[in-house]
Amino acid sequence: MFGYTGAILSVDLTSGKIDKIPLREEMARQYLGGVGINTRLLFDYTRAAVDPLGPENVLLFGAGPLVGTFMPTASKSDVSAKSPITGLLGATSSGYQFGSEMKYAGYDHILIRGRADRPVYLAIADQAVELRDASHLWGKDVWDTIDLLIQEWRSEDIQVAAIGPGGENKIRFSTIQNGKYDAWARTGMGAVMGSKLLKAVVVRGKGGVRVAAKEDFKKVAREMRKEIMNSPFFQAVSTYGSMAGTGPYGKFGALPAKNFQTGVIEDWFETRGYKVCERYSDQMMACPACPVGCAHWAVVREGPYAGLQVKGIEVTPTFEIGAKLFVRDLDAIIKCMSEFHRTGMDVVSGCGTIAMLMELFQRKLVDEKQIGFPVEWGDAETI
């Protein structure tokens, strides 16, 4: 099949057995793409009453037929399992390089079953696949875990999907981090991975993705790239990334300020608006094959968080931390965002939980004695 590697990597953590299952063309056609085939496999390999945090749940990584090619914006990979939050289908998507690397290693999907008897990580180097001990990684945050794996593999070219303390402790809104700065967030996939004692999946591939008609494919890709770059929204998004969205929400008073108590923040544009990004970044970053380059490489240059560097000043954490939790200083928003990345916790559900506690404290429904410390709006150190 063109566009697909034609293989599903099957890993049973309980027995340690690793197999390569053919991806049938019939399935590829009927359930097109990463999330479609993931969903079919989840249906086939689980049953209705399975415990989302039990060994019978399966965890799936998938990438569609365009991932790994130069078709513009085709970089997304999907993670699926039965969700510990809803008890229903849990599916989440993330960009960056993991999906492409998985395809280059020779796999369209990774199917993970069972539960290990000790912390392990899955090591994939093309056709060489093994489970390795992860006892030395368990308890580490995501950034430290990735740094240790880079040392162990002696390569910065590996792609890592890892959980932090959030996933290890099966927090139901924990994430699987896609490298240090991206995530398969929402739906609790980090908790599923943690319940299996699987700390990380490391992938390194040296293959490629074949297409059926190279010249026609190149022509379509060039046309799509041109369409994207000629869009009236291209310049704003390419310059400011998703932060361009802070404008209309601020203008129309639709911010989730102080847990939605108000939609208006008077100094929003001066303190958290999209133009504030210019003080932190003059460099944009892109996912593979994407001409937009919507992610900022941000550097905090002064103050208590000086030296902190992250990929992305994004609209979602700015809304969640800057509006919902009312953190006024973008330095502090970046710091809080980095802690969500390091611990492997979903910023939306995490901030929603903290915002609820802050409002309860504001309304004197809980007090400092019960919590152990005050939780005032905008206090970044408390967050």
Secondary structure, 3 states (H helix, E strand, C coil): CCCCCCEEEEEECCCCCEEEEECCHHHHHHCCCHHHHHHHHHHHHCCCCCCCCCCCCCEEEEECCCCCCCCCCCCCEEEEEECCCCCCEEEEEECCCHHHHHHHHCCCEEEEECCCCCCEEEEEECCEEEEEECCCCCCCCHHHHHHHHHHHHCCCCCEEEECCHHHHCCCCCECEEECCCEEECCCCHHHHHHHCCEEEEEEECCCCCCCCCHHHHHHHHHHHHHHHHCCCCHHHHHHHHHHHHHHHHHHCCCCCHHHHCECCCCCHHHHCCHHHHHHCCCCEECCCCCCCCCEEEEECCCCCCCCCEEECCCHHHHHHHHHHCCCCCHHHHHHHHHHHHHHCECHHHHHHHHHHHHHHHHCCCCCHHHHCCCCCCCCCCCC
